[in-house]
Amino acid sequence: MADERSDLERMLDDLFPYRRFMQTQRVIPDEGVDRDAVLTDIASMAKTEDAVGDSGRVSGSLYSGDHAHYHFLAQVFEHFAHANVLQRDMYPSATKFEGEIIAMAADLFRDPQPIGVVTSGGSDSLVHALYSYREEAREVRGVRMPNVVLPVTAHVALRKGAHWLGIEVRDAPITADFVADVDAMADLIDDDTICLVGSAGDYAHGLIDPIDRIGVLAQERGIGLHVDGCLGGFLLPWAEELGYDVPSWDFRVPGVTTLSADTHKYGYALKGTSVLLYRDAALRARQYFASTEWPGGLYLSPGLAGSRSGGLIASTWAAMVTMGREGYLERARAILATNDSIKSGIRESMPELRVIGDPLFMTSFMSAPEADIDVYLVNDALKERGWRMNSLQLPPALHFCVTGPNTQSGVAEDFLTDLRTAVDYAVAHRGQPAKSGAMYGFGAMPDGDQTLRMVMGGVLDAMHSTAPEA
């Protein structure tokens, strides 16, 4: 039966899928809703939304996929769900948990001393690192017009942080191998540069920038280097231990002064935690805030957040100690092997596609120059077959970030079969507009960025409003 809904109705149903069969709450109800009824609705939504991820057809997003693991972490969380770790006199357990998370991460990433903080996620870690470098440059060197030099593939959260903090972003191009062009980075540095940034690996392509060369550059210029390992950080040490060729990227590189890695990705903690490590305590202290003159009393905070969840910190600690080295190695072995299968399958049987670089845990691919196919058409066909890929731009590409659910038997083989069909679809429909790439073209039009930002802003507005009547 044909779908007779308008484009607007389809968009609203995508954003608010429950509006047609669940009550939309616009005011606090006069009488509280029955708890069993709430739990029934919650369980229904969770089961529906987990189904796609549990099938192994989602790129990234779900890093563990083990519901027994999630259940255990939720049990740990429950004990401290009400706890505010700002109040350490009441909850000194948070000092144990947080200090030991930092220590375990520092050991893994070869930080000479366990100096760091636990943050609410990768973006939070990156923004706090930028803030520390800005404050150091201002107080030590008198920098008033700060800039940061980074490759164009560095995570967009750095741009967000720079925007908030009044820091100029200086983009360095990438090489033909899609990693940072260190010579170009060198040309962008001046007396107001507060730090350099490299990725391990970058979000778009999963590639590791030449951190050793960037570290030498940072030392020569007397500035810091932040390594963004938010995505790959908790996987790369195990890849190295398993014998994979992993370029130098952690604190063993002398010029590295800060490093971030997300415990809620390949660390398999619940969503909402990351670790930001420092080589020395003086730089970490730059992010602290203390007030002695507030009528409410003495106030001290390690960063932007005031109240923080004791449940998240406790469950992150529990994830790390119960996984253990053997657990992390076992999962890494399966993830790396699955990515190897996908990567080699594309290279060997799909000449229309080009794998970008030689990534360890994520396979990014674009159209081969001689094929000239629209990868967004490829994505359209994959979506029809139940796959959820990540769409990239500059150049147009897709990536498959391999996580726990993708290591299930048959998933890699099914993906390669469906990808072959999707490529054939893109060849047969060459020249037709792709549904999944509909907004990409705005960037090439006059005022395209402004138009696209307006559209994206409207989506955010919708995400923070209640569902319209069905």
C-alpha positions as CSV (number, residue, x, y, z in Angstrom):
1,M,0.0,0.0,0.0
2,A,1.4,3.4,-1.0
3,D,2.6,5.7,1.8
4,E,0.1,8.7,1.4
5,R,1.7,10.8,4.2
6,S,3.1,14.1,3.3
7,D,6.9,14.8,3.5
8,L,6.2,16.9,6.7
9,E,4.2,14.0,8.2
10,R,6.9,11.5,7.5
11,M,9.5,13.8,9.0
12,L,7.4,14.3,12.2
13,D,6.8,10.6,12.5
14,D,10.6,10.0,12.3
15,L,11.2,12.6,15.0
16,F,8.2,11.6,17.1
17,P,7.4,8.0,16.3
18,Y,5.4,7.5,19.5
19,R,3.0,10.4,19.0
20,R,0.4,8.2,17.3
21,F,0.0,5.6,20.1
22,M,1.3,7.2,23.3
23,Q,0.1,10.2,25.2
24,T,2.2,13.4,24.8
25,Q,2.8,15.1,28.1
26,R,2.8,18.9,27.9
27,V,2.0,19.6,31.5
28,I,2.7,17.8,34.7
29,P,-0.3,15.5,35.3
30,D,-2.6,16.3,38.2
31,E,-2.2,12.8,39.4
32,G,1.0,10.8,39.0
33,V,0.9,8.2,36.3
34,D,1.0,4.6,37.6
35,R,4.6,3.4,37.8
36,D,3.9,0.0,36.2
37,A,2.3,1.8,33.2
38,V,5.4,4.0,32.9
39,L,7.7,1.0,33.1
40,T,5.6,-0.8,30.4
41,D,5.9,2.2,28.0
42,I,9.7,2.5,28.8
43,A,10.3,-1.2,28.1
44,S,8.3,-1.0,24.9
45,M,10.3,1.9,23.6
46,A,13.6,0.4,24.6
47,K,12.9,-2.9,23.0
48,T,11.9,-1.3,19.8
49,E,14.9,1.0,19.7
50,D,17.4,-1.7,20.6
51,A,16.3,-4.1,17.9
52,V,18.3,-2.5,15.1
53,G,21.5,-2.1,17.1
54,D,21.3,-5.6,18.5
55,S,21.0,-6.9,14.9
56,G,24.6,-5.7,14.3
57,R,23.5,-3.5,11.4
58,V,24.5,-0.1,13.0
59,S,27.8,1.6,12.6
60,G,29.2,2.8,15.9
61,S,26.8,4.1,18.5
62,L,26.5,0.8,20.5
63,Y,30.0,-0.3,21.6
64,S,29.3,-3.2,23.8
65,G,25.9,-4.7,22.8
66,D,26.0,-7.1,25.8
67,H,22.7,-6.6,27.7
68,A,23.9,-8.6,30.6
69,H,26.8,-6.1,30.9
70,Y,24.4,-3.2,30.7
71,H,22.2,-4.8,33.3
72,F,25.2,-5.2,35.7
73,L,26.2,-1.6,35.2
74,A,22.7,-0.4,35.8
75,Q,22.7,-2.3,39.1
76,V,25.9,-0.5,40.1
77,F,24.4,2.8,38.9
78,E,21.3,2.3,41.1
79,H,23.4,2.4,44.3
80,F,24.7,5.9,43.5
81,A,21.9,7.2,41.1
82,H,21.0,9.9,43.7
83,A,24.6,10.8,44.6
84,N,26.2,14.1,43.8
85,V,30.0,13.7,43.6
86,L,30.4,17.4,44.2
87,Q,29.7,16.6,47.9
88,R,32.7,14.4,48.6
89,D,32.1,14.5,52.4
90,M,28.9,12.6,51.8
91,Y,30.2,10.4,49.0
92,P,33.9,9.7,49.5
93,S,33.4,6.6,47.3
94,A,33.5,8.9,44.3
95,T,37.1,9.8,45.2
96,K,38.0,6.1,45.0
97,F,36.2,5.5,41.8
98,E,37.4,8.6,40.0
99,G,41.0,8.3,41.1
100,E,41.2,4.7,40.1
101,I,39.6,5.4,36.7
102,I,42.2,8.0,36.1
103,A,45.0,5.7,37.3
104,M,43.9,2.8,35.1
105,A,43.6,5.0,32.1
106,A,47.0,6.6,32.7
107,D,48.6,3.2,33.0
108,L,47.0,2.1,29.7
109,F,48.1,5.2,27.8
110,R,51.5,5.4,29.4
111,D,51.0,8.7,31.2
112,P,54.0,8.9,33.6
113,Q,51.7,10.0,36.4
114,P,48.0,9.5,36.9
115,I,46.9,13.1,36.4
116,G,43.5,13.7,34.9
117,V,39.8,14.2,35.3
118,V,36.7,12.2,34.4
119,T,34.3,14.2,32.2
120,S,30.8,13.7,30.7
121,G,32.0,12.6,27.3
122,G,34.4,13.2,24.4
123,S,33.2,16.8,23.7
124,D,33.5,17.7,27.3
125,S,37.1,16.4,27.4
126,L,38.1,18.3,24.3
127,V,36.5,21.6,25.4
128,H,38.3,21.3,28.9
129,A,41.6,20.6,27.2
130,L,41.2,23.7,25.0
131,Y,40.3,25.8,28.1
132,S,43.4,24.6,30.0
133,Y,45.7,25.5,27.1
134,R,44.0,28.9,26.6
135,E,44.4,29.8,30.3
136,E,48.0,28.6,30.3
137,A,48.9,30.7,27.2
138,R,47.2,33.7,28.7
139,E,48.8,33.5,32.1
140,V,52.3,32.4,31.0
141,R,52.8,34.0,27.6
142,G,50.2,36.8,27.7
143,V,48.3,35.5,24.7
144,R,45.2,37.5,24.1
145,M,44.2,36.3,20.6
146,P,44.5,32.5,20.9
147,N,44.5,30.1,18.1
148,V,44.6,26.3,17.8
149,V,46.1,24.4,14.9
150,L,44.5,21.2,13.9
151,P,43.8,19.0,10.8
152,V,40.5,19.5,9.1
153,T,39.6,15.9,10.2
154,A,39.9,16.8,13.9
155,H,36.6,16.3,15.8
156,V,34.0,19.1,15.3
157,A,33.7,19.4,19.1
158,L,37.0,21.2,19.1
159,R,35.4,23.8,16.8
160,K,32.4,24.1,19.2
161,G,34.8,24.6,22.1
162,A,36.9,27.1,20.3
163,H,33.7,29.0,19.3
164,W,32.6,29.2,22.9
165,L,36.1,30.1,24.2
166,G,37.0,32.7,21.7
167,I,39.8,30.7,20.1
168,E,40.6,30.9,16.4
169,V,40.7,27.5,14.6
170,R,43.4,27.2,12.0
171,D,42.7,24.3,9.7
172,A,45.6,22.3,8.3
173,P,44.9,20.2,5.2
174,I,45.4,16.4,5.2
175,T,47.7,14.4,3.0
176,A,46.8,12.1,0.2
177,D,46.7,9.4,2.9
178,F,44.0,11.3,4.7
179,V,46.1,12.1,7.8
180,A,47.4,15.5,9.2
181,D,49.8,17.3,7.0
182,V,52.5,18.2,9.6
183,D,54.4,20.6,7.3
184,A,51.1,22.6,6.7
185,M,50.5,22.6,10.5
186,A,53.9,24.1,11.0
187,D,53.2,27.0,8.7
188,L,50.0,27.9,10.6
189,I,51.7,28.2,14.0
190,D,52.5,31.7,15.4
191,D,53.1,33.3,18.8
192,D,49.4,33.1,19.7
193,T,49.1,29.4,19.0
194,I,48.0,27.7,22.3
195,C,48.3,24.0,21.2
196,L,48.3,21.5,18.4
197,V,45.8,18.7,18.0
198,G,46.1,15.2,16.4
199,S,43.6,12.3,16.3
200,A,43.9,8.6,17.2
201,G,41.8,7.9,15.2
202,D,39.7,10.6,13.6
203,Y,35.9,10.2,13.6
204,A,35.5,10.3,9.8
205,H,38.0,7.7,8.8
206,G,39.4,6.1,11.9
207,L,43.0,7.0,11.0
208,I,45.8,7.9,13.3
209,D,47.6,11.2,12.6
210,P,51.4,11.2,12.6
211,I,51.5,12.0,16.3
212,D,55.2,11.4,16.7
213,R,55.9,14.1,14.0
214,I,53.4,16.5,15.5
215,G,55.0,15.9,18.9
216,V,58.4,17.0,17.6
217,L,56.8,20.1,16.1
218,A,55.1,20.9,19.4
219,Q,58.4,20.6,21.3
220,E,60.2,22.7,18.7
221,R,57.7,25.5,19.0
222,G,57.3,25.2,22.8
223,I,53.5,24.5,22.8
224,G,51.3,21.6,23.9
225,L,49.8,18.8,21.9
226,H,46.5,17.3,22.6
227,V,45.7,13.8,21.2
228,D,42.1,13.1,20.7
229,G,41.7,9.4,21.4
230,C,38.1,9.7,22.3
231,L,37.0,7.2,19.7
232,G,39.9,4.8,19.4
233,G,41.7,5.3,22.6
234,F,40.3,2.3,24.5
235,L,40.9,0.0,21.6
236,L,44.3,0.9,20.2
237,P,46.4,-0.4,23.2
238,W,44.8,-3.9,22.8
239,A,45.3,-3.8,19.0
240,E,49.0,-3.2,19.7
241,E,49.1,-6.0,22.2
242,L,47.5,-8.3,19.6
243,G,50.3,-7.6,17.1
244,Y,48.6,-4.9,14.9
245,D,50.8,-2.2,13.5
246,V,49.7,0.8,15.6
247,P,51.6,4.1,15.0
248,S,52.9,5.9,18.1
249,W,50.1,8.0,19.6
250,D,50.0,8.1,23.4
251,F,52.2,9.5,26.2
252,R,55.2,7.6,24.9
253,V,55.4,10.4,22.3
254,P,57.4,13.1,24.2
255,G,55.5,16.1,22.8
256,V,52.1,14.8,23.9
257,T,50.9,16.9,26.9
258,T,47.2,15.9,27.1
259,L,45.1,13.0,25.8
260,S,41.4,12.2,25.9
261,A,39.7,8.8,25.6
262,D,36.0,7.9,26.0
263,T,35.2,5.2,28.6
264,H,31.7,5.1,27.1
265,K,32.9,3.9,23.8
266,Y,35.4,1.0,23.6
267,G,35.8,1.3,27.4
268,Y,32.3,-0.2,27.5
269,A,30.9,2.1,30.3
270,L,27.5,3.6,30.3
271,K,27.0,6.7,28.1
272,G,28.2,9.9,29.7
273,T,31.9,9.4,30.7
274,S,35.3,10.2,29.2
275,V,38.8,10.6,30.6
276,L,41.1,13.6,30.1
277,L,44.7,13.0,31.0
278,Y,47.5,15.5,31.5
279,R,51.3,15.1,31.5
280,D,51.6,17.5,34.4
281,A,49.4,18.7,37.3
282,A,50.1,22.4,36.6
283,L,48.2,22.3,33.3
284,R,45.3,20.3,34.8
285,A,45.0,23.0,37.5
286,R,44.3,25.5,34.7
287,Q,40.8,24.0,34.3
288,Y,39.9,24.2,38.0
289,F,37.5,26.9,39.3
290,A,37.6,28.1,42.9
291,S,35.6,30.9,44.6
292,T,36.3,32.2,48.1
293,E,33.9,35.2,48.1
294,W,30.5,33.7,47.4
295,P,27.9,34.0,50.2
296,G,27.1,30.3,49.6
297,G,30.5,29.3,50.9
298,L,33.8,28.2,49.5
299,Y,33.2,26.6,46.1
300,L,35.5,24.3,44.1
301,S,34.9,22.5,40.9
302,P,37.3,20.7,38.6
303,G,35.5,22.0,35.4
304,L,32.4,23.3,33.9
305,A,30.0,20.8,35.6
306,G,28.9,21.4,39.2
307,S,26.7,18.4,40.2
308,R,27.8,15.2,38.6
309,S,26.3,11.7,38.8
310,G,27.8,9.3,41.3
311,G,26.1,6.5,39.4
312,L,28.0,7.1,36.2
313,I,31.4,7.3,37.9
314,A,30.7,4.1,39.9
315,S,29.5,2.2,36.9
316,T,32.4,3.3,34.7
317,W,34.8,2.0,37.4
318,A,32.8,-1.2,37.6
319,A,33.0,-1.6,33.8
320,M,36.8,-1.3,33.7
321,V,37.5,-3.6,36.6
322,T,35.1,-6.3,35.5
323,M,36.1,-6.3,31.9
324,G,39.8,-6.8,32.8
325,R,42.6,-7.1,30.4
326,E,41.4,-10.4,29.1
327,G,37.9,-9.1,28.4
328,Y,39.2,-6.0,26.6
329,L,41.6,-8.2,24.5
330,E,38.9,-10.6,23.6
331,R,36.6,-7.9,22.4
332,A,39.3,-6.1,20.5
333,R,40.3,-9.3,18.8
334,A,36.8,-9.8,17.4
335,I,36.3,-6.1,16.4
336,L,39.6,-5.9,14.6
337,A,39.1,-9.2,12.8
338,T,35.6,-8.1,11.7
339,N,37.0,-4.8,10.4
340,D,39.7,-6.7,8.5
341,S,37.0,-8.8,6.8
342,I,35.0,-5.8,5.7
343,K,38.0,-3.9,4.6
344,S,39.5,-6.8,2.6
345,G,36.1,-7.7,1.1
346,I,35.6,-4.2,-0.3
347,R,39.2,-4.1,-1.7
348,E,39.0,-7.5,-3.3
349,S,35.5,-7.5,-4.8
350,M,34.3,-3.9,-5.2
351,P,36.5,-2.0,-7.6
352,E,33.9,0.8,-7.7
353,L,34.8,1.7,-4.1
354,R,38.0,3.0,-2.5
355,V,38.9,2.2,1.1
356,I,40.3,5.4,2.7
357,G,43.6,4.6,4.3
358,D,44.2,1.5,6.3
359,P,42.1,1.8,9.4
360,L,42.1,-0.7,12.2
361,F,38.6,-0.6,13.6
362,M,36.6,1.4,11.1
363,T,36.3,1.1,7.3
364,S,35.6,4.3,5.4
365,F,35.0,4.1,1.7
366,M,34.3,6.5,-1.1
367,S,33.8,6.2,-4.9
368,A,36.8,5.1,-6.8
369,P,37.7,8.0,-9.1
370,E,37.3,5.9,-12.2
371,A,33.9,4.6,-11.1
372,D,32.3,8.0,-10.3
373,I,29.4,6.7,-8.3
374,D,27.3,8.6,-5.7
375,V,28.0,6.9,-2.3
376,Y,24.9,8.5,-1.0
377,L,22.9,6.4,-3.5
378,V,24.9,3.4,-2.0
379,N,23.7,4.6,1.4
380,D,20.1,4.8,0.2
381,A,20.2,1.1,-0.9
382,L,21.9,0.0,2.4
383,K,19.2,1.8,4.4
384,E,16.5,-0.1,2.5
385,R,18.2,-3.3,3.7
386,G,18.3,-2.2,7.3
387,W,21.8,-0.8,7.6
388,R,22.6,2.4,9.4
389,M,25.9,3.8,8.1
390,N,27.5,7.2,9.0
391,S,27.6,9.6,6.0
392,L,30.6,11.7,5.5
393,Q,31.5,14.7,3.3
394,L,34.6,16.4,1.9
395,P,34.9,13.9,0.2
396,P,31.5,12.1,0.1
397,A,32.0,8.8,1.8
398,L,30.5,6.3,4.2
399,H,32.0,4.6,7.2
400,F,31.3,1.4,9.2
401,C,32.7,1.8,12.7
402,V,32.9,-1.8,14.0
403,T,31.6,-2.4,17.5
404,G,30.6,-5.4,19.6
405,P,27.2,-6.1,17.9
406,N,28.9,-6.1,14.5
407,T,31.1,-9.1,15.5
408,Q,28.1,-11.5,15.5
409,S,28.5,-14.4,13.2
410,G,27.4,-13.6,9.6
411,V,27.1,-9.8,10.0
412,A,30.3,-8.9,8.0
413,E,29.3,-11.4,5.3
414,D,25.8,-10.0,5.1
415,F,27.1,-6.5,4.9
416,L,29.4,-7.2,2.1
417,T,26.6,-9.0,0.2
418,D,24.3,-6.0,0.7
419,L,27.0,-3.5,-0.1
420,R,27.6,-5.2,-3.5
421,T,23.9,-4.9,-4.2
422,A,24.0,-1.3,-3.1
423,V,26.9,-0.4,-5.4
424,D,25.1,-2.0,-8.3
425,Y,22.0,0.1,-7.4
426,A,24.2,3.3,-7.4
427,V,25.6,2.4,-10.8
428,A,22.2,1.7,-12.3
429,H,20.8,5.0,-10.9
430,R,23.8,7.2,-11.7
431,G,22.7,10.8,-12.0
432,Q,19.6,10.5,-9.8
433,P,19.5,12.5,-6.6
434,A,20.1,10.5,-3.4
435,K,17.6,10.7,-0.5
436,S,20.3,10.4,2.2
437,G,22.5,13.1,0.6
438,A,19.7,15.6,0.0
439,M,21.2,18.4,2.2
440,Y,24.8,18.0,1.1
441,G,24.3,20.1,-2.0
442,F,23.5,23.3,-0.1
443,G,27.2,23.7,0.7
444,A,28.0,24.5,-3.0
445,M,25.3,27.2,-3.3
446,P,25.5,30.9,-2.5
447,D,24.6,31.2,1.2
448,G,24.5,27.4,1.3
449,D,26.1,27.2,4.7
450,Q,23.7,29.7,6.2
451,T,20.7,27.9,4.7
452,L,21.9,24.5,5.9
453,R,22.6,25.9,9.4
454,M,19.0,27.2,9.5
455,V,17.6,23.8,8.5
456,M,19.8,22.1,11.1
457,G,18.8,24.6,13.7
458,G,15.2,23.8,13.0
459,V,15.9,20.1,13.5
460,L,17.4,20.9,16.9
461,D,14.3,23.0,17.8
462,A,12.1,20.1,16.9
463,M,14.2,17.7,19.0
464,H,13.6,19.9,22.1
465,S,9.9,20.3,21.7
466,T,6.9,18.1,22.3
467,A,5.3,16.0,19.6
468,P,2.6,17.8,17.6
469,E,-0.8,16.2,17.5
470,A,-1.0,13.2,15.2
